[in-house]
Amino acid sequence: MSYLALSRRIAEYLVTRTNAHVGEDVLAYAVEVLFLNILSVILALLLAHWAKVLLETLFCLGTVAVLRFFAGGAHSASAARCTIVTGSVFPSLGFVAQRIAALSPAAAGRLPVVACVLGLIAMTMFAPVDSPAAPIISRQRRRRLKSGSIITVALLSTVALVLGNSALRASISLGILWSGFILTPAAHKLFCIIDSLNLQERGGVRN
């Protein structure tokens, strides 16, 4: 895997200054993933601000972040491609939420119920999704994560229902629906397709 030059320099500094026992490649990867995650959020928020859907995008991001903590989900093999997906998907969800609220407040009012039902089904069937880098071995932990994801969907749906702002109600609902979708086999296939669109990284090295 090829790393950003900045990530490599930071990793070299950490190894030299702290005498870390972790390998330089591991540190460089961790720094790059952290950097790209922050970059993806900044990119999403900048696009959302430009599209005038910043608050809706923030609510979508927050919803998915909380649910992903418990349920996990599909993601790209490349942190760079994850950055692009995050930077484009969440402003799009925020825009859709705003349009739903503007065109049909009644639909925005019913959307939390739909999101709750589909979200609970997805969490019950698929959550939590293992990460290849950190598989869930403990059955007890798996049960806790599944229970946490189900409870979180119920709580978020309740919050969406009581909100007076139709756009934010729709934002939370779309966040729940996206969180449920990325647990499914269809989402894993979609991310495999996204990965296949860029077979080589810098220098011809595959991630």
C-alpha positions as CSV (number, residue, x, y, z in Angstrom):
1,M,0.0,0.0,0.0
2,S,1.4,3.4,-0.9
3,Y,1.0,6.1,1.8
4,L,0.6,9.9,1.6
5,A,4.0,11.6,2.0
6,L,2.7,13.5,5.0
7,S,1.6,10.2,6.7
8,R,5.0,8.7,6.1
9,R,6.8,11.7,7.5
10,I,4.6,11.7,10.6
11,A,5.1,8.0,11.1
12,E,8.9,8.5,10.8
13,Y,8.8,11.3,13.4
14,L,6.7,9.2,15.8
15,V,9.0,6.2,15.5
16,T,12.1,8.3,16.0
17,R,10.9,10.5,18.8
18,T,8.9,8.1,20.9
19,N,10.8,4.8,20.3
20,A,7.4,3.3,19.4
21,H,7.3,-0.5,19.2
22,V,4.7,-0.3,16.4
23,G,6.1,-0.6,12.9
24,E,6.5,2.5,10.7
25,D,4.2,1.0,8.0
26,V,1.4,0.4,10.6
27,L,1.7,4.0,11.9
28,A,1.8,5.4,8.4
29,Y,-1.4,3.5,7.6
30,A,-3.1,4.6,10.8
31,V,-2.2,8.3,10.2
32,E,-3.3,8.1,6.6
33,V,-6.7,6.6,7.5
34,L,-7.2,9.2,10.2
35,F,-6.2,12.0,7.8
36,L,-8.5,10.8,5.0
37,N,-11.4,10.3,7.4
38,I,-11.0,13.9,8.6
39,L,-10.6,15.1,5.0
40,S,-13.8,13.2,3.9
41,V,-15.8,14.9,6.6
42,I,-14.4,18.3,5.7
43,L,-15.1,17.7,2.0
44,A,-18.7,16.6,2.8
45,L,-19.3,19.7,5.0
46,L,-17.8,22.1,2.4
47,L,-20.0,20.6,-0.4
48,A,-23.0,20.7,2.0
49,H,-22.3,24.4,2.8
50,W,-22.0,25.2,-0.9
51,A,-25.3,23.4,-1.6
52,K,-27.0,25.1,1.4
53,V,-27.7,21.8,3.2
54,L,-25.1,22.0,5.9
55,L,-27.4,21.3,8.9
56,E,-29.2,18.4,7.1
57,T,-25.8,16.9,6.2
58,L,-24.6,17.2,9.8
59,F,-27.6,15.3,11.0
60,C,-27.1,12.5,8.4
61,L,-23.4,12.2,9.3
62,G,-24.2,12.1,13.0
63,T,-26.8,9.5,12.6
64,V,-24.6,7.2,10.5
65,A,-21.6,7.7,12.7
66,V,-23.5,6.6,15.8
67,L,-25.1,3.6,14.1
68,R,-21.8,2.6,12.4
69,F,-20.2,2.4,15.9
70,F,-22.5,-0.5,16.8
71,A,-23.4,-2.0,13.4
72,G,-20.3,-1.5,11.2
73,G,-20.9,-1.7,7.5
74,A,-19.4,-2.0,4.0
75,H,-16.6,0.2,3.1
76,S,-14.0,0.6,0.3
77,A,-10.7,-1.2,0.5
78,S,-9.1,2.2,-0.1
79,A,-9.3,5.0,2.4
80,A,-9.0,7.5,-0.5
81,R,-12.1,6.0,-2.2
82,C,-13.9,6.1,1.1
83,T,-13.1,9.8,1.3
84,I,-14.7,10.3,-2.1
85,V,-17.8,8.3,-1.2
86,T,-18.3,10.1,2.1
87,G,-17.7,13.5,0.5
88,S,-20.4,12.9,-2.1
89,V,-23.0,10.7,-0.4
90,F,-23.8,12.7,2.7
91,P,-24.3,16.1,1.0
92,S,-26.5,14.2,-1.5
93,L,-28.6,12.8,1.4
94,G,-28.8,16.2,3.0
95,F,-30.0,17.6,-0.3
96,V,-32.6,14.9,-0.7
97,A,-33.8,15.4,2.8
98,Q,-34.3,19.1,2.2
99,R,-36.2,18.4,-1.1
100,I,-38.5,15.9,0.6
101,A,-39.3,18.4,3.3
102,A,-39.9,21.2,0.8
103,L,-42.0,19.1,-1.6
104,S,-43.9,16.9,0.8
105,P,-43.9,17.7,4.5
106,A,-46.3,14.8,5.0
107,A,-43.9,12.4,3.4
108,A,-41.1,13.7,5.7
109,G,-43.5,13.1,8.6
110,R,-44.0,9.4,7.7
111,L,-40.3,8.8,6.7
112,P,-39.1,8.1,10.3
113,V,-41.6,5.2,10.6
114,V,-40.4,3.7,7.4
115,A,-36.8,4.2,8.4
116,C,-37.4,2.7,11.8
117,V,-39.1,-0.5,10.4
118,L,-36.4,-1.0,7.6
119,G,-33.6,-0.1,10.0
120,L,-34.7,-2.5,12.6
121,I,-35.0,-5.3,10.0
122,A,-31.5,-4.5,8.7
123,M,-30.0,-4.4,12.2
124,T,-31.7,-7.6,13.2
125,M,-30.6,-9.5,10.1
126,F,-27.1,-8.2,9.4
127,A,-25.6,-6.2,12.4
128,P,-22.9,-6.2,13.4
129,V,-20.8,-6.5,10.2
130,D,-17.3,-7.7,10.8
131,S,-14.3,-5.7,9.7
132,P,-11.7,-7.9,8.0
133,A,-9.0,-6.1,10.0
134,A,-10.8,-6.6,13.3
135,P,-13.2,-9.5,13.3
136,I,-15.7,-9.8,16.1
137,I,-14.8,-13.1,17.9
138,S,-16.7,-12.7,21.2
139,R,-20.3,-13.8,20.9
140,Q,-21.1,-11.6,23.9
141,R,-19.7,-8.6,22.2
142,R,-21.6,-9.4,19.0
143,R,-24.8,-9.6,21.0
144,R,-24.1,-6.3,22.7
145,L,-23.4,-4.6,19.3
146,K,-26.6,-6.0,17.8
147,S,-28.6,-4.9,20.8
148,G,-27.0,-1.5,20.7
149,S,-27.7,-1.0,17.0
150,I,-31.4,-2.0,17.4
151,I,-31.8,0.3,20.4
152,T,-30.1,3.2,18.6
153,V,-32.3,2.9,15.6
154,A,-35.4,3.0,17.8
155,L,-34.1,6.1,19.7
156,L,-33.0,7.9,16.6
157,S,-36.4,7.2,14.9
158,T,-38.2,8.6,18.0
159,V,-36.0,11.7,17.9
160,A,-36.9,12.1,14.2
161,L,-40.6,11.7,15.0
162,V,-40.7,14.4,17.6
163,L,-38.6,16.9,15.7
164,G,-40.6,19.9,14.4
165,N,-38.2,20.5,11.5
166,S,-39.2,18.4,8.5
167,A,-35.8,18.6,6.8
168,L,-34.0,17.4,9.9
169,R,-36.6,14.7,10.5
170,A,-35.9,13.5,6.9
171,S,-32.1,13.8,7.4
172,I,-32.1,11.4,10.4
173,S,-34.4,9.0,8.6
174,L,-32.2,8.9,5.5
175,G,-29.2,8.4,7.8
176,I,-30.9,5.4,9.3
177,L,-31.8,4.0,5.9
178,W,-28.2,4.5,4.6
179,S,-26.9,2.8,7.7
180,G,-29.2,-0.2,7.1
181,F,-28.3,-0.4,3.4
182,I,-24.5,-0.5,4.0
183,L,-25.0,-3.7,6.1
184,T,-26.5,-5.6,3.2
185,P,-24.8,-7.9,0.7
186,A,-25.9,-5.4,-2.0
187,A,-23.9,-2.7,-0.4
188,H,-20.8,-4.9,-0.2
189,K,-21.2,-5.7,-3.9
190,L,-21.5,-1.9,-4.6
191,F,-18.3,-1.2,-2.8
192,C,-16.5,-4.0,-4.6
193,I,-17.6,-2.3,-7.9
194,I,-16.3,1.0,-6.6
195,D,-13.0,-0.6,-5.7
196,S,-12.8,-2.1,-9.2
197,L,-13.0,1.3,-10.8
198,N,-9.5,2.1,-9.8
199,L,-7.3,-1.0,-9.9
200,Q,-4.0,0.7,-9.3
201,E,-2.8,3.4,-6.9
202,R,0.2,5.6,-7.2
203,G,3.2,3.8,-8.5
204,G,1.0,0.9,-9.7
205,V,0.7,-0.6,-6.2
206,R,-2.7,-2.0,-5.4
207,N,-4.2,-1.1,-2.0
